[in-house]
Amino acid sequence: MSKPVRRATAARLEYPWLLPAELLEVGDAEGRRRRRVRNWIVDTSCFILATVYGLLASESLVSDPTITQPLVIADQIVGALGCAALWLRRRWPVTLALVLVPFSAFSLLVQGAMLVALFTVAVHRPFPVVAGVGGLCLLTTPVYAAVRPDPTLTFTAAVLLGTMAYVAVTGWGMFVRSRRQLMISFHERARRAETEATLRAEQAQRAERDRIAREIHDVLAHRLSLLSLYAGALEFRSDVSRDEIARAAGVIRESGHQALQDVREVIGVLRAPVGDLAEGEGTTRPQPTLAQLPQLVEESRQAGTRIEVRTELADLEAVPANQGRTAYRIIQEALTNARKHAPDAEVTVAVTGSPGDGLTVEVRNRLAAPEARSTKIPGSGQGLIGLTERATLAGGRLEHGPTGSGEFRLAAWLPWSP
């Protein structure tokens, strides 16, 4: 930030009444703002009004026999300078008004410029400043009525007329200022609402991408573990028949194709623009639920994993989609971990629950010694962390760890509304 901008910003915050009106509005990179066409029209109109008032008043001033010619000339000079100074009213409204106040106590022709200057202060400055300048103007009213008495008005009537003029101009200026502030607040609210909508869209996008990343992690871990298991069997077994080799190669090819398809989907979603994911246009592939549990178990059994399934649910499709999808991913990750860390152990899967009591998923398998593993399948160590987060987001909880009986237990509870 440049020095002029820093100085202008600090002055706006600490001494706003000392700054030119142009800087108080909207400044450019150097703290200045160009005069718009509307501003030119308003400034020209104010100058013409003050000038017309001065010309009309000068006729009565010339025809007044009580005023000498030097006073007439001096009043005309002061009035002309006051009207010309109105072109500076946007930059220094308070300074201009304070300069014109003492002249307005004696000069008739400067009264129009004084009213325009007071109006500018009321539009561009806060109420304390307006009250101060307006109070000085009111003090000059009785002085002018005494120094330049009007033969057609009494002293009291002249003071009341001048006071009413100043009060009316001040009230009009404060009304214009309030209306401008109201419009600015409306524009600020609209801008803030637009910013908040953009932030909500970005947050929805991040949440959707996090969800997709978890889905892809679970799917790829499952697919790649199957692929690695079959590849390891072909590598270490020399007595495999041609039919078994062909079947294993088919499973490897199918798992590779599925993994590639999942990678293409997640890359396509991550490239989607902001708003598509927030509107639900991220991925159209149907997500599995607990109803696909038999297919998942059968797929793992074909890979050589011994699985025993115990379920008390008569209809797996009765489980709500969100809870069913979460339970499916938990079981899928648990079977993947069992293939990685205990490939020869039997896995027990238990699914129980009912509406109102919640859905309980428990997966157990015997712990295997590191040297007993037939394949070396690497792991990221983030699977159980992701499952815990997934269960928490679904409103449930997840526990995992070895037991005293030499088993590894993974148990999750998910809410199930009646």
N, C-alpha and C positions, 0 to 999 in steps of 0.2 A: 504494500500500500504506500502511495506517495505521501510526502509531507503535507501538501495542501489538503489532501483528502483526510488525513489523520487530524489536522487542525480543525477542519470543518466539522468532522464527526464529533470531536471533543466539545466544540463550541455548541453544537446542536444539543448535546446532553446537559451541559452545565450552564450555558448562558444563551438560551434560545432567543431572548428578546433583543440581544445585541447583534444578531446576524441579519443580513439582508433577507428579504422574503424569498428571493429566488433560491437561496441556498437552503432555506427551510423546507422547500417543496421537494424536488427531486434533482439531484446534481449529477453531472456526468463524471468522467474519470478525474477531472481537475476541479470538481466542486462547483461547476457552473452549469447553467441551463439556458438554452436558447429560448428567446421569446417566440411563442407560438402565434399563429394568425389570430386566434381568439384573443390573446393578450394584447396584440396590436390594436385590435378593434376596440377593446375595452379602454385601453389607455388613450386612444385617440378620442373616444367619446367623452371621457372624463376631462380631457384637455379642452375640447370644444365647449362643453357645458360651463366649465370655469371661465373660459374666455368670453362666452356669450353673457354670462352673469356680469363679468367685469365691464363689458361694453354697455350693457343696459344701465348698470349702476353709474358709469362714468357720465352719462347724459344728465342724470339728476345731480351729480356732483358738480358738473360745469355750470349748471343753471342755478346752483345755490349761491346767493350773493354773500353769504357769511363766510365763505371759504375763499381764501386768497389764491391767486394763480400759482405761486410756488408750492402750496400744499396740494393743489390739484395735480401738478406735475409729479410731485413726490409720491402721491397715492397711485398714480398711473404706473409709475416705474415699479413700485412695490407690487402692484397687482400683476404686472407683466412678468416680473421675475418669479412671483409665486406660481403663476400658471405654467411658466416654462419649467420650473422645478418639479412639476408633477410627473415629468418623465422619469424621475428618480424615485418615485414613490414605492415601486416594487423592491428596490434594492435597499433603501433606507427609509422605511415608512415612519418609524418612531423619530428619527433624527429630523426628517422633513417636517413632521407635525410640531415638534418642539421649536424648530426655527420659526415656523409661521405663527405660533401662539402669540408672542409679544406683538407682532405686527397686526394681528387680528384685533388687538385691543384699540387700535387707532385708525386702521385702514379699512375703508369700505370695499375697495376693489379686490382685496385679498380674501374676502370672506368665502367666496366660492371655492378657491383653492384650499382654504382651511377645512371646509366641509369634506372635500374629496380626500384630503390627507387623513382626517379623523376616520372616515369610512374605511380607508386602507388599513389603518391601525386596527380597527375593530375586526377586519376580515383576517388579517395575518398574524395577530398577536393574541396571547391569552388575556383573560379578563383582568388580572391585576394591572397589566400594562395599559389596557384600554381604559380602566378606571382612573389611572393616574393622568393620562393624557386628556381624557374627557373632563376630569375635574379642573385641570388648568384652563381648558376652553370655557367652562362654566364661570370661572373666576373673571375671565375677560369680558363676559357679557355685561355686567353692571358698569365696568370701566368704559366700555365702548358707548353704552347708553348715556353715560354722563359726559364723555368727551365729545361725542358726535350725536347730539340729541336730534330726534326726528320730530319735526314740527307737527306731523299728523298723529303721533302716538305719545302717550304719556310715558314716564320713566318706567313705571311698573309693567306696562304693556310691552315696551321694548325689551325689557329683561325677560319677560315670559316668552315672547316670540323667539328671542335668541336661544333661550334654554330649550324650548320645544324643538327648534331646528337641530341643535346639537344632540339632544336625546333621541330624536327620530333617526338621525343619520347613524348614531352609535348602535341603536337597536337593529336597524336594517343590516349593518355590517356584521353584528354578532349573529343574526339569523343566517346570513350567507355563510359565515364560518361554521356554524353548527350543521348546516346542510352539507357542506363540503366534508366535514368530519364524519357525518353519517354515511356519505357515499364511500369515503375511504374505508370505513369499517366494513361496509358491505363487500367492497372489493377484497379487503384483507380476509374476510371470512370465506369468500369464494376461493381465493388463492390457497388458504389453509385447508379447505375441504378438498381441493384438487390434490394438494400435497399429501394429505392423509389417505386419499383414495389410492394414490400411487404407492404409498408405503404399504397399505394393506394388500395391494396386488403383488408387490415384491415379497411380502411376508408369506402370502399364499403360495407364491412360486417357490420360495425356499422350502416351505413345509412340504409341498408336493414333491420337490426334488429329493428331499430327505427320505420321504416315504418310498419313492421309487428306488433310491439307493439301497434302502433296507431290503426291498423286494428282490432287487437284482443280486444283492449279496447272498440272500437265502437260496435263490434259484441257482445261481452259478456255483455256489458251494456244493449244492446237492448234485448238480449235473457233473461237475468236474471231479467230485469224489467218486462217482460211479465210473467215469471214464478212467480215472487213475487206478481204480480197483481192478477193472477188467484188463487194463494194460499190464498191471503188475502180475495178474494171473497168467497172462500169455508169456510174460518174460521169465517167470520162475518155474512154470510147469512144462515139462518136456513130453508128458504122456497125453497131451490134449489131442483129441481126434479132429479131423477136418471139419466135421459138423460143428463141434464146439468152438473151433477157431472162427468159423464163418459167423456163428451166432454172436460171439464176443465182438468180432469186428463190426457187425451190424449195430450192436448196442453202442459201441464206441462212436461209430459214425452218427447215429441218431442223437447221442448225447452232445457230440460236437456241434451238430446242426442246431440243436435247441439252445446251446450256449451262445452260438453266434447270433441267433435270432434275438435272444434276450439282450445281448450287447447292442445290437442295432436299435432295439426299441429304446433303451436307456439313453443312447447317444442322440436319438431323434428327439426325445423329450427334453434333454438338457439344452438342445439347440432351439427349443421353442421360445418365441418372444414372450415378454412379460404380458400377462393378461390371458393367454391361452390356457396356461395351467390353472390360473385362478378361476376360469370359467369351466373347468372340467374337461378340457380338450387335450390333456396330456397323453394318456395312453388309453387305447380302446380295447386292449386285450383283456378278456374276463379274468378276474382274480379267483384263485381256488378257494374253496371253503372246506369245512369239515366233511362235507358230503363226498369229497374226492379222497378221503383217507384210505379207502380200500385200494385205489389205484396206486397211491404212494407206497403203501405196505407191499403190494405185489411187485412193484418196481424194485424195491429194496431186497425183497426175497429173491428175485431173479439175479440180483447182483451177488447173492450168496449170504446175505445177512439173515440170521434166524430171528424171527420176530413172533412174539405172542401178543395178541391184541385182546384186551378185556374192555368191554364197553357196556354200560347200563342204559345207553340211549337206544330206544327202539327206532327212532328216525333221526339220522344225523342231519338231515335237511331242516329239521325243526330249530336248529341252533341259529340265532341271528347271524347275518352275513358278516358283520364286523368281528364278533367273537369267534365265529367259525373260521374266518380267514386267519385271525391271530393264532388260534389253536393249531391250525394246519401248519403254519410257519414254525411254530414252536416244535411240533413233532418232527417236521422236516429237518430242522437244524439239529435236533437231538439225534436223529438217525444218521445224519451226516457226521456228527462228532463221534458216534459209536463206530462208524466205519473207519474213521481216522485213527482213533485211539484204542479201540478194542475190536478189531475186525473179526475175531473168532468167538466173541462172547454173544450170548443170546440177549436180545433186547425185549423188554416187557413194556408195552404201551397200555395204559389204563386211562379211559375217558369216562367220567361220571359227571352227574349234575342234573339239575332240573331248574325250570323257571322259578326265580325267587331265591334259590339257594346258590346259584352261580354254576359255572362250568369249571371242572377240575381236570387237569391233564397231568399225568405223571408218567415219566419214562425212566426206566432203570436198566442198567447193564453192569455186568461184572467188570471190575477193574483188571486190566491186563498189564503185565510187565512190559517195559519199553522194548526189551529184546524179543518179545513174542509177536510183535507186529510184522505182518507179512508185507506191508507196503509202507513206504515213507511218504505220507501225504502231508504236505505243509499246511499250516493253519495260520490265520492272521491273529488269532487270539481275541477278535472283536465280536465273534458270533454270540456268545452268552451276554455280552454287554448290550448288543443290539436287541436280543430277546427280552432282556430286562426292561429296556426302554420301550419296546413294543407293547409289553404287558402293562406297563405303567400308563402309557398313552391310552390304552383301552380301558383304564380304570381298575385294573387288577394288580396282581403281584406275582413275582417269580422267585423261586428259590432253587439253588443248585449247589452241588458239592458231594464229596464222598461221604459214605455212611460208615458206621462202625462194623457193618457186616461185610465190608469189602466191595461195596457196590457204589456206582455213581448214580446219583438221583437228581432228576430235574423235575420240579413240580411247579405248576402255574395254576392260579385261580383267576377266573375272569367273571365279571358280573353278567347276569342273565336276568333281564327284567321279565316279570310274569306277564 
